[in-house]
Amino acid sequence: MEDFLEQIAEIMEVDSVNPSDELTSFEAWDSLTTLSIIALADDDYQVSLTNAEISDAKTIEGLHQLILSKQNA
């Protein structure tokens, strides 16, 4: 989880993030950020995410759980 948090912090252009942080609360949150998360999931976790799935995840923890659930599917 720690590596995932560091990766998300880099994408969001902040020093650190918490699992409970809402995705839309970050100043850097935009369509490019969403694409970066899609690329991260594909490259590092070998799962495909959609924009809708990312939006539905709402928090960083939700996003992490989504990726894990797709890995285990």
PyMOL Python script that loads the backbone (N, CA, C, O; Angstrom):
from pymol import cmd

cmd.read_pdbstr("""\
ATOM      1  N   MET A   1       0.826  -1.194   0.000  1.00  0.00           N
ATOM      2  CA  MET A   1       0.000   0.000   0.000  1.00  0.00           C
ATOM      3  C   MET A   1       0.872   1.261   0.000  1.00  0.00           C
ATOM      4  O   MET A   1       0.521   2.262  -0.623  1.00  0.00           O
ATOM      5  N   GLU A   2       2.001   1.207   0.696  1.00  0.00           N
ATOM      6  CA  GLU A   2       2.867   2.389   0.791  1.00  0.00           C
ATOM      7  C   GLU A   2       3.372   2.823  -0.585  1.00  0.00           C
ATOM      8  O   GLU A   2       3.396   4.014  -0.895  1.00  0.00           O
ATOM      9  N   ASP A   3       3.775   1.855  -1.403  1.00  0.00           N
ATOM     10  CA  ASP A   3       4.221   2.184  -2.760  1.00  0.00           C
ATOM     11  C   ASP A   3       3.095   2.819  -3.563  1.00  0.00           C
ATOM     12  O   ASP A   3       3.310   3.780  -4.302  1.00  0.00           O
ATOM     13  N   PHE A   4       1.896   2.276  -3.412  1.00  0.00           N
ATOM     14  CA  PHE A   4       0.732   2.811  -4.121  1.00  0.00           C
ATOM     15  C   PHE A   4       0.485   4.261  -3.707  1.00  0.00           C
ATOM     16  O   PHE A   4       0.237   5.117  -4.557  1.00  0.00           O
ATOM     17  N   LEU A   5       0.552   4.539  -2.405  1.00  0.00           N
ATOM     18  CA  LEU A   5       0.343   5.906  -1.913  1.00  0.00           C
ATOM     19  C   LEU A   5       1.394   6.853  -2.487  1.00  0.00           C
ATOM     20  O   LEU A   5       1.075   7.981  -2.864  1.00  0.00           O
ATOM     21  N   GLU A   6       2.632   6.403  -2.553  1.00  0.00           N
ATOM     22  CA  GLU A   6       3.696   7.234  -3.124  1.00  0.00           C
ATOM     23  C   GLU A   6       3.445   7.504  -4.604  1.00  0.00           C
ATOM     24  O   GLU A   6       3.668   8.618  -5.078  1.00  0.00           O
ATOM     25  N   GLN A   7       2.985   6.497  -5.332  1.00  0.00           N
ATOM     26  CA  GLN A   7       2.694   6.667  -6.757  1.00  0.00           C
ATOM     27  C   GLN A   7       1.547   7.657  -6.960  1.00  0.00           C
ATOM     28  O   GLN A   7       1.609   8.505  -7.850  1.00  0.00           O
ATOM     29  N   ILE A   8       0.515   7.552  -6.150  1.00  0.00           N
ATOM     30  CA  ILE A   8      -0.625   8.463  -6.272  1.00  0.00           C
ATOM     31  C   ILE A   8      -0.212   9.881  -5.887  1.00  0.00           C
ATOM     32  O   ILE A   8      -0.641  10.841  -6.527  1.00  0.00           O
ATOM     33  N   ALA A   9       0.611  10.024  -4.854  1.00  0.00           N
ATOM     34  CA  ALA A   9       1.091  11.352  -4.461  1.00  0.00           C
ATOM     35  C   ALA A   9       1.853  12.005  -5.611  1.00  0.00           C
ATOM     36  O   ALA A   9       1.707  13.202  -5.859  1.00  0.00           O
ATOM     37  N   GLU A  10       2.654  11.225  -6.304  1.00  0.00           N
ATOM     38  CA  GLU A  10       3.401  11.758  -7.446  1.00  0.00           C
ATOM     39  C   GLU A  10       2.443  12.211  -8.551  1.00  0.00           C
ATOM     40  O   GLU A  10       2.617  13.285  -9.126  1.00  0.00           O
ATOM     41  N   ILE A  11       1.444  11.398  -8.842  1.00  0.00           N
ATOM     42  CA  ILE A  11       0.465  11.760  -9.870  1.00  0.00           C
ATOM     43  C   ILE A  11      -0.295  13.022  -9.473  1.00  0.00           C
ATOM     44  O   ILE A  11      -0.557  13.886 -10.309  1.00  0.00           O
ATOM     45  N   MET A  12      -0.645  13.123  -8.191  1.00  0.00           N
ATOM     46  CA  MET A  12      -1.423  14.266  -7.701  1.00  0.00           C
ATOM     47  C   MET A  12      -0.561  15.502  -7.440  1.00  0.00           C
ATOM     48  O   MET A  12      -1.071  16.571  -7.104  1.00  0.00           O
ATOM     49  N   GLU A  13       0.754  15.336  -7.601  1.00  0.00           N
ATOM     50  CA  GLU A  13       1.704  16.436  -7.420  1.00  0.00           C
ATOM     51  C   GLU A  13       1.684  17.007  -6.003  1.00  0.00           C
ATOM     52  O   GLU A  13       1.688  18.222  -5.803  1.00  0.00           O
ATOM     53  N   VAL A  14       1.663  16.091  -5.021  1.00  0.00           N
ATOM     54  CA  VAL A  14       1.719  16.473  -3.609  1.00  0.00           C
ATOM     55  C   VAL A  14       2.788  15.629  -2.921  1.00  0.00           C
ATOM     56  O   VAL A  14       3.257  14.632  -3.471  1.00  0.00           O
ATOM     57  N   ASP A  15       3.168  16.043  -1.708  1.00  0.00           N
ATOM     58  CA  ASP A  15       4.206  15.319  -0.972  1.00  0.00           C
ATOM     59  C   ASP A  15       3.735  13.965  -0.466  1.00  0.00           C
ATOM     60  O   ASP A  15       4.485  12.990  -0.496  1.00  0.00           O
ATOM     61  N   SER A  16       2.486  13.906   0.000  1.00  0.00           N
ATOM     62  CA  SER A  16       1.956  12.645   0.518  1.00  0.00           C
ATOM     63  C   SER A  16       0.438  12.644   0.422  1.00  0.00           C
ATOM     64  O   SER A  16      -0.196  13.692   0.296  1.00  0.00           O
ATOM     65  N   VAL A  17      -0.129  11.449   0.485  1.00  0.00           N
ATOM     66  CA  VAL A  17      -1.581  11.276   0.459  1.00  0.00           C
ATOM     67  C   VAL A  17      -1.969  10.283   1.546  1.00  0.00           C
ATOM     68  O   VAL A  17      -1.139   9.513   2.029  1.00  0.00           O
ATOM     69  N   ASN A  18      -3.236  10.313   1.919  1.00  0.00           N
ATOM     70  CA  ASN A  18      -3.787   9.367   2.880  1.00  0.00           C
ATOM     71  C   ASN A  18      -4.839   8.515   2.188  1.00  0.00           C
ATOM     72  O   ASN A  18      -5.494   8.982   1.256  1.00  0.00           O
ATOM     73  N   PRO A  19      -5.011   7.278   2.626  1.00  0.00           N
ATOM     74  CA  PRO A  19      -6.012   6.420   1.993  1.00  0.00           C
ATOM     75  C   PRO A  19      -7.415   7.021   1.984  1.00  0.00           C
ATOM     76  O   PRO A  19      -8.193   6.758   1.067  1.00  0.00           O
ATOM     77  N   SER A  20      -7.743   7.817   2.985  1.00  0.00           N
ATOM     78  CA  SER A  20      -9.094   8.383   3.078  1.00  0.00           C
ATOM     79  C   SER A  20      -9.293   9.645   2.240  1.00  0.00           C
ATOM     80  O   SER A  20     -10.412  10.153   2.153  1.00  0.00           O
ATOM     81  N   ASP A  21      -8.234  10.157   1.627  1.00  0.00           N
ATOM     82  CA  ASP A  21      -8.351  11.368   0.808  1.00  0.00           C
ATOM     83  C   ASP A  21      -9.278  11.128  -0.377  1.00  0.00           C
ATOM     84  O   ASP A  21      -9.186  10.107  -1.058  1.00  0.00           O
ATOM     85  N   GLU A  22     -10.173  12.086  -0.612  1.00  0.00           N
ATOM     86  CA  GLU A  22     -11.049  12.001  -1.777  1.00  0.00           C
ATOM     87  C   GLU A  22     -10.267  12.402  -3.020  1.00  0.00           C
ATOM     88  O   GLU A  22      -9.514  13.375  -3.013  1.00  0.00           O
ATOM     89  N   LEU A  23     -10.459  11.640  -4.077  1.00  0.00           N
ATOM     90  CA  LEU A  23      -9.716  11.890  -5.311  1.00  0.00           C
ATOM     91  C   LEU A  23      -9.950  13.299  -5.838  1.00  0.00           C
ATOM     92  O   LEU A  23      -9.016  13.948  -6.310  1.00  0.00           O
ATOM     93  N   THR A  24     -11.176  13.773  -5.762  1.00  0.00           N
ATOM     94  CA  THR A  24     -11.507  15.087  -6.316  1.00  0.00           C
ATOM     95  C   THR A  24     -11.040  16.245  -5.440  1.00  0.00           C
ATOM     96  O   THR A  24     -11.189  17.405  -5.824  1.00  0.00           O
ATOM     97  N   SER A  25     -10.477  15.948  -4.266  1.00  0.00           N
ATOM     98  CA  SER A  25     -10.032  17.020  -3.369  1.00  0.00           C
ATOM     99  C   SER A  25      -8.671  17.592  -3.761  1.00  0.00           C
ATOM    100  O   SER A  25      -8.246  18.608  -3.211  1.00  0.00           O
ATOM    101  N   PHE A  26      -7.994  16.957  -4.693  1.00  0.00           N
ATOM    102  CA  PHE A  26      -6.664  17.408  -5.083  1.00  0.00           C
ATOM    103  C   PHE A  26      -6.740  18.464  -6.172  1.00  0.00           C
ATOM    104  O   PHE A  26      -7.524  18.351  -7.114  1.00  0.00           O
ATOM    105  N   GLU A  27      -5.918  19.483  -6.029  1.00  0.00           N
ATOM    106  CA  GLU A  27      -5.883  20.571  -7.009  1.00  0.00           C
ATOM    107  C   GLU A  27      -5.527  20.053  -8.403  1.00  0.00           C
ATOM    108  O   GLU A  27      -6.000  20.585  -9.407  1.00  0.00           O
ATOM    109  N   ALA A  28      -4.698  19.023  -8.460  1.00  0.00           N
ATOM    110  CA  ALA A  28      -4.254  18.483  -9.749  1.00  0.00           C
ATOM    111  C   ALA A  28      -5.285  17.560 -10.404  1.00  0.00           C
ATOM    112  O   ALA A  28      -5.053  17.073 -11.510  1.00  0.00           O
ATOM    113  N   TRP A  29      -6.413  17.313  -9.744  1.00  0.00           N
ATOM    114  CA  TRP A  29      -7.396  16.358 -10.270  1.00  0.00           C
ATOM    115  C   TRP A  29      -8.020  16.887 -11.556  1.00  0.00           C
ATOM    116  O   TRP A  29      -8.697  17.915 -11.554  1.00  0.00           O
ATOM    117  N   ASP A  30      -7.782  16.172 -12.656  1.00  0.00           N
ATOM    118  CA  ASP A  30      -8.376  16.518 -13.947  1.00  0.00           C
ATOM    119  C   ASP A  30      -8.316  15.291 -14.845  1.00  0.00           C
ATOM    120  O   ASP A  30      -7.956  14.204 -14.392  1.00  0.00           O
ATOM    121  N   SER A  31      -8.662  15.459 -16.098  1.00  0.00           N
ATOM    122  CA  SER A  31      -8.697  14.314 -17.011  1.00  0.00           C
ATOM    123  C   SER A  31      -7.306  13.722 -17.234  1.00  0.00           C
ATOM    124  O   SER A  31      -7.177  12.514 -17.434  1.00  0.00           O
ATOM    125  N   LEU A  32      -6.280  14.541 -17.204  1.00  0.00           N
ATOM    126  CA  LEU A  32      -4.916  14.029 -17.357  1.00  0.00           C
ATOM    127  C   LEU A  32      -4.525  13.158 -16.161  1.00  0.00           C
ATOM    128  O   LEU A  32      -3.854  12.138 -16.319  1.00  0.00           O
ATOM    129  N   THR A  33      -4.945  13.565 -14.979  1.00  0.00           N
ATOM    130  CA  THR A  33      -4.694  12.770 -13.780  1.00  0.00           C
ATOM    131  C   THR A  33      -5.375  11.414 -13.893  1.00  0.00           C
ATOM    132  O   THR A  33      -4.791  10.386 -13.551  1.00  0.00           O
ATOM    133  N   THR A  34      -6.607  11.419 -14.373  1.00  0.00           N
ATOM    134  CA  THR A  34      -7.337  10.164 -14.559  1.00  0.00           C
ATOM    135  C   THR A  34      -6.589   9.253 -15.529  1.00  0.00           C
ATOM    136  O   THR A  34      -6.459   8.053 -15.286  1.00  0.00           O
ATOM    137  N   LEU A  35      -6.102   9.818 -16.616  1.00  0.00           N
ATOM    138  CA  LEU A  35      -5.328   9.026 -17.579  1.00  0.00           C
ATOM    139  C   LEU A  35      -4.043   8.481 -16.947  1.00  0.00           C
ATOM    140  O   LEU A  35      -3.632   7.358 -17.241  1.00  0.00           O
ATOM    141  N   SER A  36      -3.424   9.266 -16.093  1.00  0.00           N
ATOM    142  CA  SER A  36      -2.212   8.810 -15.403  1.00  0.00           C
ATOM    143  C   SER A  36      -2.519   7.632 -14.480  1.00  0.00           C
ATOM    144  O   SER A  36      -1.722   6.700 -14.374  1.00  0.00           O
ATOM    145  N   ILE A  37      -3.667   7.674 -13.816  1.00  0.00           N
ATOM    146  CA  ILE A  37      -4.072   6.568 -12.945  1.00  0.00           C
ATOM    147  C   ILE A  37      -4.377   5.324 -13.778  1.00  0.00           C
ATOM    148  O   ILE A  37      -4.021   4.212 -13.386  1.00  0.00           O
ATOM    149  N   ILE A  38      -5.029   5.505 -14.916  1.00  0.00           N
ATOM    150  CA  ILE A  38      -5.303   4.379 -15.819  1.00  0.00           C
ATOM    151  C   ILE A  38      -3.988   3.744 -16.268  1.00  0.00           C
ATOM    152  O   ILE A  38      -3.866   2.520 -16.294  1.00  0.00           O
ATOM    153  N   ALA A  39      -3.006   4.573 -16.622  1.00  0.00           N
ATOM    154  CA  ALA A  39      -1.700   4.068 -17.053  1.00  0.00           C
ATOM    155  C   ALA A  39      -0.982   3.353 -15.911  1.00  0.00           C
ATOM    156  O   ALA A  39      -0.381   2.299 -16.121  1.00  0.00           O
ATOM    157  N   LEU A  40      -1.039   3.911 -14.713  1.00  0.00           N
ATOM    158  CA  LEU A  40      -0.428   3.286 -13.541  1.00  0.00           C
ATOM    159  C   LEU A  40      -1.030   1.903 -13.298  1.00  0.00           C
ATOM    160  O   LEU A  40      -0.303   0.931 -13.094  1.00  0.00           O
ATOM    161  N   ALA A  41      -2.348   1.821 -13.319  1.00  0.00           N
ATOM    162  CA  ALA A  41      -3.025   0.540 -13.084  1.00  0.00           C
ATOM    163  C   ALA A  41      -2.623  -0.487 -14.136  1.00  0.00           C
ATOM    164  O   ALA A  41      -2.400  -1.657 -13.824  1.00  0.00           O
ATOM    165  N   ASP A  42      -2.534  -0.042 -15.368  1.00  0.00           N
ATOM    166  CA  ASP A  42      -2.184  -0.949 -16.465  1.00  0.00           C
ATOM    167  C   ASP A  42      -0.719  -1.384 -16.383  1.00  0.00           C
ATOM    168  O   ASP A  42      -0.418  -2.574 -16.463  1.00  0.00           O
ATOM    169  N   ASP A  43       0.178  -0.430 -16.225  1.00  0.00           N
ATOM    170  CA  ASP A  43       1.615  -0.718 -16.242  1.00  0.00           C
ATOM    171  C   ASP A  43       2.096  -1.470 -14.999  1.00  0.00           C
ATOM    172  O   ASP A  43       2.849  -2.438 -15.110  1.00  0.00           O
ATOM    173  N   ASP A  44       1.664  -1.030 -13.826  1.00  0.00           N
ATOM    174  CA  ASP A  44       2.200  -1.581 -12.580  1.00  0.00           C
ATOM    175  C   ASP A  44       1.363  -2.706 -11.981  1.00  0.00           C
ATOM    176  O   ASP A  44       1.885  -3.546 -11.248  1.00  0.00           O
ATOM    177  N   TYR A  45       0.062  -2.727 -12.291  1.00  0.00           N
ATOM    178  CA  TYR A  45      -0.826  -3.702 -11.656  1.00  0.00           C
ATOM    179  C   TYR A  45      -1.532  -4.613 -12.662  1.00  0.00           C
ATOM    180  O   TYR A  45      -2.281  -5.507 -12.269  1.00  0.00           O
ATOM    181  N   GLN A  46      -1.301  -4.392 -13.947  1.00  0.00           N
ATOM    182  CA  GLN A  46      -1.863  -5.203 -15.029  1.00  0.00           C
ATOM    183  C   GLN A  46      -3.387  -5.317 -14.968  1.00  0.00           C
ATOM    184  O   GLN A  46      -3.952  -6.388 -15.191  1.00  0.00           O
ATOM    185  N   VAL A  47      -4.040  -4.196 -14.663  1.00  0.00           N
ATOM    186  CA  VAL A  47      -5.503  -4.146 -14.699  1.00  0.00           C
ATOM    187  C   VAL A  47      -5.941  -2.936 -15.519  1.00  0.00           C
ATOM    188  O   VAL A  47      -5.241  -1.925 -15.584  1.00  0.00           O
ATOM    189  N   SER A  48      -7.099  -3.059 -16.135  1.00  0.00           N
ATOM    190  CA  SER A  48      -7.672  -1.962 -16.914  1.00  0.00           C
ATOM    191  C   SER A  48      -8.757  -1.283 -16.099  1.00  0.00           C
ATOM    192  O   SER A  48      -9.639  -1.940 -15.546  1.00  0.00           O
ATOM    193  N   LEU A  49      -8.684   0.035 -16.030  1.00  0.00           N
ATOM    194  CA  LEU A  49      -9.697   0.823 -15.334  1.00  0.00           C
ATOM    195  C   LEU A  49     -10.367   1.763 -16.321  1.00  0.00           C
ATOM    196  O   LEU A  49      -9.766   2.182 -17.310  1.00  0.00           O
ATOM    197  N   THR A  50     -11.622   2.086 -16.036  1.00  0.00           N
ATOM    198  CA  THR A  50     -12.339   3.078 -16.833  1.00  0.00           C
ATOM    199  C   THR A  50     -12.453   4.368 -16.031  1.00  0.00           C
ATOM    200  O   THR A  50     -12.264   4.375 -14.814  1.00  0.00           O
ATOM    201  N   ASN A  51     -12.763   5.452 -16.722  1.00  0.00           N
ATOM    202  CA  ASN A  51     -12.993   6.730 -16.034  1.00  0.00           C
ATOM    203  C   ASN A  51     -14.097   6.587 -15.003  1.00  0.00           C
ATOM    204  O   ASN A  51     -13.983   7.104 -13.892  1.00  0.00           O
ATOM    205  N   ALA A  52     -15.172   5.884 -15.365  1.00  0.00           N
ATOM    206  CA  ALA A  52     -16.310   5.717 -14.458  1.00  0.00           C
ATOM    207  C   ALA A  52     -15.907   4.945 -13.204  1.00  0.00           C
ATOM    208  O   ALA A  52     -16.324   5.300 -12.101  1.00  0.00           O
ATOM    209  N   GLU A  53     -15.107   3.903 -13.359  1.00  0.00           N
ATOM    210  CA  GLU A  53     -14.665   3.129 -12.194  1.00  0.00           C
ATOM    211  C   GLU A  53     -13.822   3.987 -11.257  1.00  0.00           C
ATOM    212  O   GLU A  53     -13.955   3.900 -10.036  1.00  0.00           O
ATOM    213  N   ILE A  54     -12.967   4.806 -11.825  1.00  0.00           N
ATOM    214  CA  ILE A  54     -12.136   5.686 -11.003  1.00  0.00           C
ATOM    215  C   ILE A  54     -13.010   6.690 -10.265  1.00  0.00           C
ATOM    216  O   ILE A  54     -12.805   6.929  -9.075  1.00  0.00           O
ATOM    217  N   SER A  55     -13.970   7.274 -10.945  1.00  0.00           N
ATOM    218  CA  SER A  55     -14.882   8.228 -10.307  1.00  0.00           C
ATOM    219  C   SER A  55     -15.675   7.567  -9.192  1.00  0.00           C
ATOM    220  O   SER A  55     -15.877   8.158  -8.132  1.00  0.00           O
ATOM    221  N   ASP A  56     -16.121   6.344  -9.430  1.00  0.00           N
ATOM    222  CA  ASP A  56     -16.902   5.619  -8.425  1.00  0.00           C
ATOM    223  C   ASP A  56     -16.072   5.249  -7.202  1.00  0.00           C
ATOM    224  O   ASP A  56     -16.620   5.070  -6.115  1.00  0.00           O
ATOM    225  N   ALA A  57     -14.762   5.131  -7.365  1.00  0.00           N
ATOM    226  CA  ALA A  57     -13.888   4.755  -6.250  1.00  0.00           C
ATOM    227  C   ALA A  57     -13.873   5.832  -5.165  1.00  0.00           C
ATOM    228  O   ALA A  57     -13.745   5.507  -3.984  1.00  0.00           O
ATOM    229  N   LYS A  58     -13.997   7.073  -5.532  1.00  0.00           N
ATOM    230  CA  LYS A  58     -14.116   8.237  -4.648  1.00  0.00           C
ATOM    231  C   LYS A  58     -12.874   8.568  -3.809  1.00  0.00           C
ATOM    232  O   LYS A  58     -12.479   9.731  -3.740  1.00  0.00           O
ATOM    233  N   THR A  59     -12.257   7.573  -3.174  1.00  0.00           N
ATOM    234  CA  THR A  59     -11.093   7.831  -2.321  1.00  0.00           C
ATOM    235  C   THR A  59      -9.884   7.044  -2.833  1.00  0.00           C
ATOM    236  O   THR A  59     -10.008   6.170  -3.691  1.00  0.00           O
ATOM    237  N   ILE A  60      -8.726   7.373  -2.288  1.00  0.00           N
ATOM    238  CA  ILE A  60      -7.523   6.636  -2.656  1.00  0.00           C
ATOM    239  C   ILE A  60      -7.647   5.179  -2.212  1.00  0.00           C
ATOM    240  O   ILE A  60      -7.242   4.274  -2.941  1.00  0.00           O
ATOM    241  N   GLU A  61      -8.198   4.949  -1.031  1.00  0.00           N
ATOM    242  CA  GLU A  61      -8.419   3.572  -0.564  1.00  0.00           C
ATOM    243  C   GLU A  61      -9.381   2.842  -1.495  1.00  0.00           C
ATOM    244  O   GLU A  61      -9.162   1.676  -1.824  1.00  0.00           O
ATOM    245  N   GLY A  62     -10.440   3.517  -1.920  1.00  0.00           N
ATOM    246  CA  GLY A  62     -11.384   2.916  -2.855  1.00  0.00           C
ATOM    247  C   GLY A  62     -10.719   2.550  -4.166  1.00  0.00           C
ATOM    248  O   GLY A  62     -11.001   1.500  -4.744  1.00  0.00           O
ATOM    249  N   LEU A  63      -9.840   3.411  -4.629  1.00  0.00           N
ATOM    250  CA  LEU A  63      -9.096   3.146  -5.860  1.00  0.00           C
ATOM    251  C   LEU A  63      -8.177   1.936  -5.682  1.00  0.00           C
ATOM    252  O   LEU A  63      -8.092   1.074  -6.557  1.00  0.00           O
ATOM    253  N   HIS A  64      -7.500   1.885  -4.549  1.00  0.00           N
ATOM    254  CA  HIS A  64      -6.615   0.756  -4.260  1.00  0.00           C
ATOM    255  C   HIS A  64      -7.406  -0.551  -4.206  1.00  0.00           C
ATOM    256  O   HIS A  64      -6.984  -1.559  -4.772  1.00  0.00           O
ATOM    257  N   GLN A  65      -8.552  -0.530  -3.524  1.00  0.00           N
ATOM    258  CA  GLN A  65      -9.390  -1.729  -3.434  1.00  0.00           C
ATOM    259  C   GLN A  65      -9.901  -2.157  -4.810  1.00  0.00           C
ATOM    260  O   GLN A  65      -9.981  -3.349  -5.104  1.00  0.00           O
ATOM    261  N   LEU A  66     -10.241  -1.186  -5.642  1.00  0.00           N
ATOM    262  CA  LEU A  66     -10.693  -1.483  -7.003  1.00  0.00           C
ATOM    263  C   LEU A  66      -9.602  -2.223  -7.778  1.00  0.00           C
ATOM    264  O   LEU A  66      -9.869  -3.231  -8.431  1.00  0.00           O
ATOM    265  N   ILE A  67      -8.391  -1.720  -7.701  1.00  0.00           N
ATOM    266  CA  ILE A  67      -7.276  -2.356  -8.402  1.00  0.00           C
ATOM    267  C   ILE A  67      -7.045  -3.769  -7.869  1.00  0.00           C
ATOM    268  O   ILE A  67      -6.855  -4.703  -8.648  1.00  0.00           O
ATOM    269  N   LEU A  68      -7.062  -3.927  -6.543  1.00  0.00           N
ATOM    270  CA  LEU A  68      -6.858  -5.254  -5.958  1.00  0.00           C
ATOM    271  C   LEU A  68      -7.955  -6.225  -6.374  1.00  0.00           C
ATOM    272  O   LEU A  68      -7.678  -7.387  -6.671  1.00  0.00           O
ATOM    273  N   SER A  69      -9.196  -5.753  -6.395  1.00  0.00           N
ATOM    274  CA  SER A  69     -10.304  -6.639  -6.766  1.00  0.00           C
ATOM    275  C   SER A  69     -10.189  -7.080  -8.222  1.00  0.00           C
ATOM    276  O   SER A  69     -10.543  -8.209  -8.562  1.00  0.00           O
ATOM    277  N   LYS A  70      -9.697  -6.195  -9.075  1.00  0.00           N
ATOM    278  CA  LYS A  70      -9.529  -6.561 -10.485  1.00  0.00           C
ATOM    279  C   LYS A  70      -8.343  -7.506 -10.667  1.00  0.00           C
ATOM    280  O   LYS A  70      -8.359  -8.356 -11.558  1.00  0.00           O
ATOM    281  N   GLN A  71      -7.330  -7.366  -9.839  1.00  0.00           N
ATOM    282  CA  GLN A  71      -6.193  -8.285  -9.907  1.00  0.00           C
ATOM    283  C   GLN A  71      -6.618  -9.698  -9.509  1.00  0.00           C
ATOM    284  O   GLN A  71      -6.120 -10.684 -10.052  1.00  0.00           O
ATOM    285  N   ASN A  72      -7.531  -9.781  -8.566  1.00  0.00           N
ATOM    286  CA  ASN A  72      -7.962 -11.076  -8.044  1.00  0.00           C
ATOM    287  C   ASN A  72      -9.126 -11.674  -8.810  1.00  0.00           C
ATOM    288  O   ASN A  72      -9.593 -12.764  -8.479  1.00  0.00           O
ATOM    289  N   ALA A  73      -9.600 -10.969  -9.834  1.00  0.00           N
ATOM    290  CA  ALA A  73     -10.763 -11.459 -10.587  1.00  0.00           C
ATOM    291  C   ALA A  73     -10.374 -12.536 -11.569  1.00  0.00           C
ATOM    292  O   ALA A  73     -11.230 -13.058 -12.284  1.00  0.00           O
TER     293      ALA A  73
END
""", "prot")
cmd.dss("prot")
cmd.show_as("cartoon", "prot")
cmd.util.cbc("prot")
cmd.orient("prot")
